[in-house]
Amino acid sequence: MKLFGKLFASQSIISWILQLLFITLAWKVADHTIPNNLTTIIGGTVLMLVIYISLAFDSKKRISNK
């Protein structure tokens, strides 16, 4: 679990994975692989909020390590 909390380019690995998931979701919607409906929009919103929280924890961790 410490591996996911390790900072790489000032972001944790989990933040990178979440951002890649968000890019994949957007790509699949643009490619019409998954429908652009309310469920997809809510899922993208939740994913974006989780990314924001993860980046906030990364920032807090980076500041506390100084």
TITI-550434 format. One record per residue: x, y, z of N, C-alpha, C, O in turn. Coordinates in Angstrom, 3 decimals. Layout:
REM TITI-550434
<pt><n_X>X</n_X><n_Y>Y</n_Y><n_Z>Z</n_Z><ca_X>X</ca_X><ca_Y>Y</ca_Y><ca_Z>Z</ca_Z><c_X>X</c_X><c_Y>Y</c_Y><c_Z>Z</c_Z><o_X>X</o_X><o_Y>Y</o_Y><o_Z>Z</o_Z></pt>
...
This chain:
REM TITI-550434
<pt><n_X>0.824</n_X><n_Y>-1.197</n_Y><n_Z>0.000</n_Z><ca_X>0.000</ca_X><ca_Y>0.000</ca_Y><ca_Z>0.000</ca_Z><c_X>0.864</c_X><c_Y>1.256</c_Y><c_Z>0.000</c_Z><o_X>0.445</o_X><o_Y>2.304</o_Y><o_Z>-0.490</o_Z></pt>
<pt><n_X>2.093</n_X><n_Y>1.145</n_Y><n_Z>0.560</n_Z><ca_X>2.987</ca_X><ca_Y>2.289</ca_Y><ca_Z>0.554</ca_Z><c_X>3.384</c_X><c_Y>2.668</c_Y><c_Z>-0.862</c_Z><o_X>3.694</o_X><o_Y>3.829</o_Y><o_Z>-1.131</o_Z></pt>
<pt><n_X>3.378</n_X><n_Y>1.699</n_Y><n_Z>-1.770</n_Z><ca_X>3.726</ca_X><ca_Y>1.972</ca_Y><ca_Z>-3.164</ca_Z><c_X>2.755</c_X><c_Y>2.959</c_Y><c_Z>-3.790</c_Z><o_X>3.169</o_X><o_Y>3.832</o_Y><o_Z>-4.552</o_Z></pt>
<pt><n_X>1.470</n_X><n_Y>2.835</n_Y><n_Z>-3.480</n_Z><ca_X>0.473</ca_X><ca_Y>3.737</ca_Y><ca_Z>-4.043</ca_Z><c_X>0.585</c_X><c_Y>5.148</c_Y><c_Z>-3.482</c_Z><o_X>0.192</o_X><o_Y>6.110</o_Y><o_Z>-4.141</o_Z></pt>
<pt><n_X>1.117</n_X><n_Y>5.278</n_Y><n_Z>-2.272</n_Z><ca_X>1.277</ca_X><ca_Y>6.585</ca_Y><ca_Z>-1.654</ca_Z><c_X>2.572</c_X><c_Y>7.276</c_Y><c_Z>-2.024</c_Z><o_X>2.763</o_X><o_Y>8.455</o_Y><o_Z>-1.723</o_Z></pt>
<pt><n_X>3.471</n_X><n_Y>6.539</n_Y><n_Z>-2.683</n_Z><ca_X>4.758</ca_X><ca_Y>7.102</ca_Y><ca_Z>-3.064</ca_Z><c_X>4.564</c_X><c_Y>8.163</c_Y><c_Z>-4.142</c_Z><o_X>3.785</o_X><o_Y>7.977</o_Y><o_Z>-5.077</o_Z></pt>
<pt><n_X>5.282</n_X><n_Y>9.277</n_Y><n_Z>-4.002</n_Z><ca_X>5.121</ca_X><ca_Y>10.376</ca_Y><ca_Z>-4.947</ca_Z><c_X>6.003</c_X><c_Y>10.164</c_Y><c_Z>-6.173</c_Z><o_X>7.180</o_X><o_Y>9.822</o_Y><o_Z>-6.058</o_Z></pt>
<pt><n_X>5.422</n_X><n_Y>10.369</n_Y><n_Z>-7.331</n_Z><ca_X>6.117</ca_X><ca_Y>10.322</ca_Y><ca_Z>-8.606</ca_Z><c_X>5.698</c_X><c_Y>11.563</c_Y><c_Z>-9.377</c_Z><o_X>4.523</o_X><o_Y>11.721</o_Y><o_Z>-9.711</o_Z></pt>
<pt><n_X>6.654</n_X><n_Y>12.448</n_Y><n_Z>-9.664</n_Z><ca_X>6.369</ca_X><ca_Y>13.727</ca_Y><ca_Z>-10.310</ca_Z><c_X>5.359</c_X><c_Y>14.517</c_Y><c_Z>-9.481</c_Z><o_X>4.420</o_X><o_Y>15.107</o_Y><o_Z>-10.015</o_Z></pt>
<pt><n_X>5.568</n_X><n_Y>14.516</n_Y><n_Z>-8.190</n_Z><ca_X>4.779</ca_X><ca_Y>15.213</ca_Y><ca_Z>-7.163</ca_Z><c_X>3.321</c_X><c_Y>14.754</c_Y><c_Z>-7.083</c_Z><o_X>2.474</o_X><o_Y>15.472</o_Y><o_Z>-6.553</o_Z></pt>
<pt><n_X>3.028</n_X><n_Y>13.569</n_Y><n_Z>-7.603</n_Z><ca_X>1.697</ca_X><ca_Y>12.971</ca_Y><ca_Z>-7.462</ca_Z><c_X>1.873</c_X><c_Y>11.519</c_Y><c_Z>-7.060</c_Z><o_X>2.850</o_X><o_Y>10.874</o_Y><o_Z>-7.442</o_Z></pt>
<pt><n_X>0.925</n_X><n_Y>11.005</n_Y><n_Z>-6.289</n_Z><ca_X>0.995</ca_X><ca_Y>9.599</ca_Y><ca_Z>-5.909</ca_Z><c_X>0.596</c_X><c_Y>8.722</c_Y><c_Z>-7.097</c_Z><o_X>-0.050</o_X><o_Y>9.168</o_Y><o_Z>-8.045</o_Z></pt>
<pt><n_X>1.002</n_X><n_Y>7.478</n_Y><n_Z>-7.004</n_Z><ca_X>0.693</ca_X><ca_Y>6.518</ca_Y><ca_Z>-8.069</ca_Z><c_X>-0.819</c_X><c_Y>6.372</c_Y><c_Z>-8.226</c_Z><o_X>-1.319</o_X><o_Y>6.252</o_Y><o_Z>-9.344</o_Z></pt>
<pt><n_X>-1.540</n_X><n_Y>6.383</n_Y><n_Z>-7.119</n_Z><ca_X>-3.005</ca_X><ca_Y>6.254</ca_Y><ca_Z>-7.189</ca_Z><c_X>-3.622</c_X><c_Y>7.430</c_Y><c_Z>-7.935</c_Z><o_X>-4.614</o_X><o_Y>7.256</o_Y><o_Z>-8.643</o_Z></pt>
<pt><n_X>-3.052</n_X><n_Y>8.626</n_Y><n_Z>-7.789</n_Z><ca_X>-3.553</ca_X><ca_Y>9.786</ca_Y><ca_Z>-8.525</ca_Z><c_X>-3.343</c_X><c_Y>9.593</c_Y><c_Z>-10.029</c_Z><o_X>-4.215</o_X><o_Y>9.916</o_Y><o_Z>-10.836</o_Z></pt>
<pt><n_X>-2.181</n_X><n_Y>9.066</n_Y><n_Z>-10.385</n_Z><ca_X>-1.910</ca_X><ca_Y>8.802</ca_Y><ca_Z>-11.802</ca_Z><c_X>-2.888</c_X><c_Y>7.777</c_Y><c_Z>-12.367</c_Z><o_X>-3.396</o_X><o_Y>7.941</o_Y><o_Z>-13.477</o_Z></pt>
<pt><n_X>-3.150</n_X><n_Y>6.717</n_Y><n_Z>-11.600</n_Z><ca_X>-4.072</ca_X><ca_Y>5.672</ca_Y><ca_Z>-12.058</ca_Z><c_X>-5.486</c_X><c_Y>6.233</c_Y><c_Z>-12.231</c_Z><o_X>-6.162</o_X><o_Y>5.935</o_Y><o_Z>-13.216</o_Z></pt>
<pt><n_X>-5.926</n_X><n_Y>7.047</n_Y><n_Z>-11.266</n_Z><ca_X>-7.259</ca_X><ca_Y>7.648</ca_Y><ca_Z>-11.360</ca_Z><c_X>-7.360</c_X><c_Y>8.574</c_Y><c_Z>-12.581</c_Z><o_X>-8.386</o_X><o_Y>8.590</o_Y><o_Z>-13.261</o_Z></pt>
<pt><n_X>-6.320</n_X><n_Y>9.329</n_Y><n_Z>-12.854</n_Z><ca_X>-6.333</ca_X><ca_Y>10.219</ca_Y><ca_Z>-14.013</ca_Z><c_X>-6.365</c_X><c_Y>9.420</c_Y><c_Z>-15.312</c_Z><o_X>-7.035</o_X><o_Y>9.814</o_Y><o_Z>-16.267</o_Z></pt>
<pt><n_X>-5.641</n_X><n_Y>8.296</n_Y><n_Z>-15.352</n_Z><ca_X>-5.689</ca_X><ca_Y>7.439</ca_Y><ca_Z>-16.539</ca_Z><c_X>-7.082</c_X><c_Y>6.830</c_Y><c_Z>-16.726</c_Z><o_X>-7.551</o_X><o_Y>6.689</o_Y><o_Z>-17.855</o_Z></pt>
<pt><n_X>-7.739</n_X><n_Y>6.472</n_Y><n_Z>-15.625</n_Z><ca_X>-9.111</ca_X><ca_Y>5.971</ca_Y><ca_Z>-15.716</ca_Z><c_X>-10.053</c_X><c_Y>7.044</c_Y><c_Z>-16.268</c_Z><o_X>-10.935</o_X><o_Y>6.749</o_Y><o_Z>-17.075</o_Z></pt>
<pt><n_X>-9.859</n_X><n_Y>8.282</n_Y><n_Z>-15.829</n_Z><ca_X>-10.699</ca_X><ca_Y>9.371</ca_Y><ca_Z>-16.312</ca_Z><c_X>-10.462</c_X><c_Y>9.619</c_Y><c_Z>-17.809</c_Z><o_X>-11.414</o_X><o_Y>9.848</o_Y><o_Z>-18.555</o_Z></pt>
<pt><n_X>-9.225</n_X><n_Y>9.575</n_Y><n_Z>-18.241</n_Z><ca_X>-8.909</ca_X><ca_Y>9.737</ca_Y><ca_Z>-19.668</ca_Z><c_X>-9.526</c_X><c_Y>8.605</c_Y><c_Z>-20.475</c_Z><o_X>-10.065</o_X><o_Y>8.830</o_Y><o_Z>-21.558</o_Z></pt>
<pt><n_X>-9.445</n_X><n_Y>7.379</n_Y><n_Z>-19.943</n_Z><ca_X>-10.047</ca_X><ca_Y>6.229</ca_Y><ca_Z>-20.629</ca_Z><c_X>-11.556</c_X><c_Y>6.382</c_Y><c_Z>-20.747</c_Z><o_X>-12.136</o_X><o_Y>6.081</o_Y><o_Z>-21.790</o_Z></pt>
<pt><n_X>-12.193</n_X><n_Y>6.850</n_Y><n_Z>-19.677</n_Z><ca_X>-13.639</ca_X><ca_Y>7.087</ca_Y><ca_Z>-19.712</ca_Z><c_X>-13.991</c_X><c_Y>8.121</c_Y><c_Z>-20.780</c_Z><o_X>-14.914</o_X><o_Y>7.917</o_Y><o_Z>-21.568</o_Z></pt>
<pt><n_X>-13.258</n_X><n_Y>9.220</n_Y><n_Z>-20.802</n_Z><ca_X>-13.526</ca_X><ca_Y>10.259</ca_Y><ca_Z>-21.793</ca_Z><c_X>-13.294</c_X><c_Y>9.744</c_Y><c_Z>-23.212</c_Z><o_X>-14.053</o_X><o_Y>10.071</o_Y><o_Z>-24.125</o_Z></pt>
<pt><n_X>-12.264</n_X><n_Y>8.952</n_Y><n_Z>-23.396</n_Z><ca_X>-11.945</ca_X><ca_Y>8.399</ca_Y><ca_Z>-24.723</ca_Z><c_X>-13.058</c_X><c_Y>7.468</c_Y><c_Z>-25.191</c_Z><o_X>-13.462</o_X><o_Y>7.509</o_Y><o_Z>-26.353</o_Z></pt>
<pt><n_X>-13.555</n_X><n_Y>6.626</n_Y><n_Z>-24.281</n_Z><ca_X>-14.622</ca_X><ca_Y>5.694</ca_Y><ca_Z>-24.658</ca_Z><c_X>-15.931</c_X><c_Y>6.416</c_Y><c_Z>-24.975</c_Z><o_X>-16.678</o_X><o_Y>5.982</o_Y><o_Z>-25.852</o_Z></pt>
<pt><n_X>-16.214</n_X><n_Y>7.500</n_Y><n_Z>-24.277</n_Z><ca_X>-17.413</ca_X><ca_Y>8.286</ca_Y><ca_Z>-24.583</ca_Z><c_X>-17.251</c_X><c_Y>8.957</c_Y><c_Z>-25.945</c_Z><o_X>-18.188</o_X><o_Y>8.972</o_Y><o_Z>-26.744</o_Z></pt>
<pt><n_X>-16.073</n_X><n_Y>9.507</n_Y><n_Z>-26.212</n_Z><ca_X>-15.831</ca_X><ca_Y>10.176</ca_Y><ca_Z>-27.496</ca_Z><c_X>-15.849</c_X><c_Y>9.191</c_Y><c_Z>-28.652</c_Z><o_X>-16.239</o_X><o_Y>9.536</o_Y><o_Z>-29.767</o_Z></pt>
<pt><n_X>-15.422</n_X><n_Y>7.957</n_Y><n_Z>-28.378</n_Z><ca_X>-15.382</ca_X><ca_Y>6.914</ca_Y><ca_Z>-29.411</ca_Z><c_X>-16.722</c_X><c_Y>6.188</c_Y><c_Z>-29.550</c_Z><o_X>-16.856</o_X><o_Y>5.298</o_Y><o_Z>-30.389</o_Z></pt>
<pt><n_X>-17.711</n_X><n_Y>6.559</n_Y><n_Z>-28.738</n_Z><ca_X>-19.052</ca_X><ca_Y>5.963</ca_Y><ca_Z>-28.711</ca_Z><c_X>-19.031</c_X><c_Y>4.490</c_Y><c_Z>-28.314</c_Z><o_X>-19.918</o_X><o_Y>3.727</o_Y><o_Z>-28.695</o_Z></pt>
<pt><n_X>-18.011</n_X><n_Y>4.093</n_Y><n_Z>-27.544</n_Z><ca_X>-17.965</ca_X><ca_Y>2.738</ca_Y><ca_Z>-27.013</ca_Z><c_X>-18.938</c_X><c_Y>2.592</c_Y><c_Z>-25.854</c_Z><o_X>-19.578</o_X><o_Y>1.551</o_Y><o_Z>-25.700</o_Z></pt>
<pt><n_X>-19.050</n_X><n_Y>3.641</n_Y><n_Z>-25.037</n_Z><ca_X>-20.043</ca_X><ca_Y>3.663</ca_Y><ca_Z>-23.969</ca_Z><c_X>-20.945</c_X><c_Y>4.877</c_Y><c_Z>-24.201</c_Z><o_X>-20.496</o_X><o_Y>5.892</o_Y><o_Z>-24.733</o_Z></pt>
<pt><n_X>-22.209</n_X><n_Y>4.773</n_Y><n_Z>-23.805</n_Z><ca_X>-23.133</ca_X><ca_Y>5.874</ca_Y><ca_Z>-24.086</ca_Z><c_X>-22.858</c_X><c_Y>7.109</c_Y><c_Z>-23.223</c_Z><o_X>-22.380</o_X><o_Y>7.002</o_Y><o_Z>-22.094</o_Z></pt>
<pt><n_X>-23.165</n_X><n_Y>8.257</n_Y><n_Z>-23.769</n_Z><ca_X>-23.039</ca_X><ca_Y>9.516</ca_Y><ca_Z>-23.031</ca_Z><c_X>-24.394</c_X><c_Y>9.806</c_Y><c_Z>-22.391</c_Z><o_X>-25.202</o_X><o_Y>10.564</o_Y><o_Z>-22.928</o_Z></pt>
<pt><n_X>-24.625</n_X><n_Y>9.193</n_Y><n_Z>-21.240</n_Z><ca_X>-25.891</ca_X><ca_Y>9.385</ca_Y><ca_Z>-20.535</ca_Z><c_X>-25.623</c_X><c_Y>9.860</c_Y><c_Z>-19.113</c_Z><o_X>-24.476</o_X><o_Y>10.119</o_Y><o_Z>-18.747</o_Z></pt>
<pt><n_X>-26.653</n_X><n_Y>9.973</n_Y><n_Z>-18.329</n_Z><ca_X>-26.544</ca_X><ca_Y>10.506</ca_Y><ca_Z>-16.976</ca_Z><c_X>-25.646</c_X><c_Y>9.642</c_Y><c_Z>-16.094</c_Z><o_X>-24.892</o_X><o_Y>10.171</o_Y><o_Z>-15.278</o_Z></pt>
<pt><n_X>-25.716</n_X><n_Y>8.339</n_Y><n_Z>-16.246</n_Z><ca_X>-24.879</ca_X><ca_Y>7.439</ca_Y><ca_Z>-15.451</ca_Z><c_X>-23.399</c_X><c_Y>7.683</c_Y><c_Z>-15.720</c_Z><o_X>-22.593</o_X><o_Y>7.727</o_Y><o_Z>-14.791</o_Z></pt>
<pt><n_X>-23.050</n_X><n_Y>7.840</n_Y><n_Z>-16.980</n_Z><ca_X>-21.666</ca_X><ca_Y>8.104</ca_Y><ca_Z>-17.356</ca_Z><c_X>-21.212</c_X><c_Y>9.456</c_Y><c_Z>-16.823</c_Z><o_X>-20.085</o_X><o_Y>9.586</o_Y><o_Z>-16.346</o_Z></pt>
<pt><n_X>-22.068</n_X><n_Y>10.453</n_Y><n_Z>-16.899</n_Z><ca_X>-21.723</ca_X><ca_Y>11.792</ca_Y><ca_Z>-16.418</ca_Z><c_X>-21.536</c_X><c_Y>11.781</c_Y><c_Z>-14.899</c_Z><o_X>-20.604</o_X><o_Y>12.399</o_Y><o_Z>-14.386</o_Z></pt>
<pt><n_X>-22.409</n_X><n_Y>11.089</n_Y><n_Z>-14.187</n_Z><ca_X>-22.273</ca_X><ca_Y>10.992</ca_Y><ca_Z>-12.730</ca_Z><c_X>-21.004</c_X><c_Y>10.215</c_Y><c_Z>-12.376</c_Z><o_X>-20.283</o_X><o_Y>10.598</o_Y><o_Z>-11.454</o_Z></pt>
<pt><n_X>-20.729</n_X><n_Y>9.143</n_Y><n_Z>-13.090</n_Z><ca_X>-19.504</ca_X><ca_Y>8.376</ca_Y><ca_Z>-12.854</ca_Z><c_X>-18.263</c_X><c_Y>9.215</c_Y><c_Z>-13.092</c_Z><o_X>-17.314</o_X><o_Y>9.147</o_Y><o_Z>-12.311</o_Z></pt>
<pt><n_X>-18.254</n_X><n_Y>10.002</n_Y><n_Z>-14.154</n_Z><ca_X>-17.130</ca_X><ca_Y>10.894</ca_Y><ca_Z>-14.432</ca_Z><c_X>-16.985</c_X><c_Y>11.965</c_Y><c_Z>-13.375</c_Z><o_X>-15.869</o_X><o_Y>12.333</o_Y><o_Z>-13.010</o_Z></pt>
<pt><n_X>-18.102</n_X><n_Y>12.470</n_Y><n_Z>-12.879</n_Z><ca_X>-18.066</ca_X><ca_Y>13.489</ca_Y><ca_Z>-11.828</ca_Z><c_X>-17.500</c_X><c_Y>12.923</c_Y><c_Z>-10.533</c_Z><o_X>-16.673</o_X><o_Y>13.557</o_Y><o_Z>-9.878</o_Z></pt>
<pt><n_X>-17.948</n_X><n_Y>11.734</n_Y><n_Z>-10.170</n_Z><ca_X>-17.432</ca_X><ca_Y>11.088</ca_Y><ca_Z>-8.956</ca_Z><c_X>-15.936</c_X><c_Y>10.815</c_Y><c_Z>-9.103</c_Z><o_X>-15.163</o_X><o_Y>11.034</o_Y><o_Z>-8.170</o_Z></pt>
<pt><n_X>-15.538</n_X><n_Y>10.336</n_Y><n_Z>-10.275</n_Z><ca_X>-14.126</ca_X><ca_Y>10.069</ca_Y><ca_Z>-10.522</ca_Z><c_X>-13.301</c_X><c_Y>11.349</c_Y><c_Z>-10.445</c_Z><o_X>-12.193</o_X><o_Y>11.340</o_Y><o_Z>-9.907</o_Z></pt>
<pt><n_X>-13.825</n_X><n_Y>12.438</n_Y><n_Z>-10.971</n_Z><ca_X>-13.124</ca_X><ca_Y>13.720</ca_Y><ca_Z>-10.912</ca_Z><c_X>-12.988</c_X><c_Y>14.204</c_Y><c_Z>-9.462</c_Z><o_X>-11.942</o_X><o_Y>14.733</o_Y><o_Z>-9.087</o_Z></pt>
<pt><n_X>-14.029</n_X><n_Y>14.029</n_Y><n_Z>-8.650</n_Z><ca_X>-13.950</ca_X><ca_Y>14.412</ca_Y><ca_Z>-7.241</ca_Z><c_X>-12.922</c_X><c_Y>13.574</c_Y><c_Z>-6.478</c_Z><o_X>-12.195</o_X><o_Y>14.097</o_Y><o_Z>-5.634</o_Z></pt>
<pt><n_X>-12.864</n_X><n_Y>12.286</n_Y><n_Z>-6.773</n_Z><ca_X>-11.885</ca_X><ca_Y>11.417</ca_Y><ca_Z>-6.119</ca_Z><c_X>-10.464</c_X><c_Y>11.823</c_Y><c_Z>-6.535</c_Z><o_X>-9.546</o_X><o_Y>11.799</o_Y><o_Z>-5.714</o_Z></pt>
<pt><n_X>-10.287</n_X><n_Y>12.190</n_Y><n_Z>-7.798</n_Z><ca_X>-8.982</ca_X><ca_Y>12.671</ca_Y><ca_Z>-8.263</ca_Z><c_X>-8.612</c_X><c_Y>13.952</c_Y><c_Z>-7.524</c_Z><o_X>-7.474</o_X><o_Y>14.100</o_Y><o_Z>-7.079</o_Z></pt>
<pt><n_X>-9.545</n_X><n_Y>14.865</n_Y><n_Z>-7.389</n_Z><ca_X>-9.292</ca_X><ca_Y>16.120</ca_Y><ca_Z>-6.690</ca_Z><c_X>-8.886</c_X><c_Y>15.866</c_Y><c_Z>-5.234</c_Z><o_X>-7.945</o_X><o_Y>16.482</o_Y><o_Z>-4.734</o_Z></pt>
<pt><n_X>-9.590</n_X><n_Y>14.968</n_Y><n_Z>-4.564</n_Z><ca_X>-9.266</ca_X><ca_Y>14.646</ca_Y><ca_Z>-3.168</ca_Z><c_X>-7.881</c_X><c_Y>14.003</c_Y><c_Z>-3.085</c_Z><o_X>-7.102</o_X><o_Y>14.318</o_Y><o_Z>-2.186</o_Z></pt>
<pt><n_X>-7.581</n_X><n_Y>13.112</n_Y><n_Z>-4.010</n_Z><ca_X>-6.280</ca_X><ca_Y>12.456</ca_Y><ca_Z>-4.027</ca_Z><c_X>-5.154</c_X><c_Y>13.468</c_Y><c_Z>-4.235</c_Z><o_X>-4.121</o_X><o_Y>13.390</o_Y><o_Z>-3.570</o_Z></pt>
<pt><n_X>-5.345</n_X><n_Y>14.406</n_Y><n_Z>-5.140</n_Z><ca_X>-4.333</ca_X><ca_Y>15.435</ca_Y><ca_Z>-5.383</ca_Z><c_X>-4.190</c_X><c_Y>16.363</c_Y><c_Z>-4.178</c_Z><o_X>-3.094</o_X><o_Y>16.846</o_Y><o_Z>-3.894</o_Z></pt>
<pt><n_X>-5.284</n_X><n_Y>16.613</n_Y><n_Z>-3.472</n_Z><ca_X>-5.215</ca_X><ca_Y>17.440</ca_Y><ca_Z>-2.265</ca_Z><c_X>-4.395</c_X><c_Y>16.737</c_Y><c_Z>-1.187</c_Z><o_X>-3.593</o_X><o_Y>17.379</o_Y><o_Z>-0.509</o_Z></pt>
<pt><n_X>-4.584</n_X><n_Y>15.424</n_Y><n_Z>-1.019</n_Z><ca_X>-3.782</ca_X><ca_Y>14.674</ca_Y><ca_Z>-0.058</ca_Z><c_X>-2.313</c_X><c_Y>14.657</c_Y><c_Z>-0.466</c_Z><o_X>-1.430</o_X><o_Y>14.755</o_Y><o_Z>0.386</o_Z></pt>
<pt><n_X>-2.047</n_X><n_Y>14.533</n_Y><n_Z>-1.776</n_Z><ca_X>-0.673</ca_X><ca_Y>14.570</ca_Y><ca_Z>-2.271</ca_Z><c_X>-0.013</c_X><c_Y>15.901</c_Y><c_Z>-1.945</c_Z><o_X>1.146</o_X><o_Y>15.940</o_Y><o_Z>-1.534</o_Z></pt>
<pt><n_X>-0.741</n_X><n_Y>16.980</n_Y><n_Z>-2.126</n_Z><ca_X>-0.208</ca_X><ca_Y>18.304</ca_Y><ca_Z>-1.834</ca_Z><c_X>0.076</c_X><c_Y>18.454</c_Y><c_Z>-0.346</c_Z><o_X>1.102</o_X><o_Y>19.009</o_Y><o_Z>0.048</o_Z></pt>
<pt><n_X>-0.836</n_X><n_Y>17.957</n_Y><n_Z>0.469</n_Z><ca_X>-0.653</ca_X><ca_Y>18.030</ca_Y><ca_Z>1.916</ca_Z><c_X>0.568</c_X><c_Y>17.206</c_Y><c_Z>2.341</c_Z><o_X>1.346</o_X><o_Y>17.628</o_Y><o_Z>3.197</o_Z></pt>
<pt><n_X>0.722</n_X><n_Y>16.038</n_Y><n_Z>1.736</n_Z><ca_X>1.861</ca_X><ca_Y>15.179</ca_Y><ca_Z>2.036</ca_Z><c_X>3.165</c_X><c_Y>15.830</c_Y><c_Z>1.598</c_Z><o_X>4.163</o_X><o_Y>15.764</o_Y><o_Z>2.316</o_Z></pt>
<pt><n_X>3.163</n_X><n_Y>16.451</n_Y><n_Z>0.439</n_Z><ca_X>4.358</ca_X><ca_Y>17.105</ca_Y><ca_Z>-0.090</ca_Z><c_X>4.777</c_X><c_Y>18.273</c_Y><c_Z>0.799</c_Z><o_X>5.968</o_X><o_Y>18.485</o_Y><o_Z>1.029</o_Z></pt>
<pt><n_X>3.804</n_X><n_Y>19.026</n_Y><n_Z>1.295</n_Z><ca_X>4.094</ca_X><ca_Y>20.172</ca_Y><ca_Z>2.162</ca_Z><c_X>4.613</c_X><c_Y>19.684</c_Y><c_Z>3.524</c_Z><o_X>5.524</o_X><o_Y>20.288</o_Y><o_Z>4.091</o_Z></pt>
<pt><n_X>4.048</n_X><n_Y>18.613</n_Y><n_Z>4.039</n_Z><ca_X>4.473</ca_X><ca_Y>18.117</ca_Y><ca_Z>5.354</ca_Z><c_X>5.857</c_X><c_Y>17.468</c_Y><c_Z>5.302</c_Z><o_X>6.521</o_X><o_Y>17.363</o_Y><o_Z>6.334</o_Z></pt>
<pt><n_X>6.302</n_X><n_Y>17.034</n_Y><n_Z>4.130</n_Z><ca_X>7.614</ca_X><ca_Y>16.410</ca_Y><ca_Z>3.996</ca_Z><c_X>8.746</c_X><c_Y>17.439</c_Y><c_Z>3.947</c_Z><o_X>9.914</o_X><o_Y>17.072</o_Y><o_Z>4.072</o_Z></pt>
<pt><n_X>8.421</n_X><n_Y>18.707</n_Y><n_Z>3.768</n_Z><ca_X>9.465</ca_X><ca_Y>19.730</ca_Y><ca_Z>3.671</ca_Z><c_X>10.073</c_X><c_Y>20.040</c_Y><c_Z>5.005</c_Z><o_X>10.968</o_X><o_Y>20.881</o_Y><o_Z>5.095</o_Z></pt>
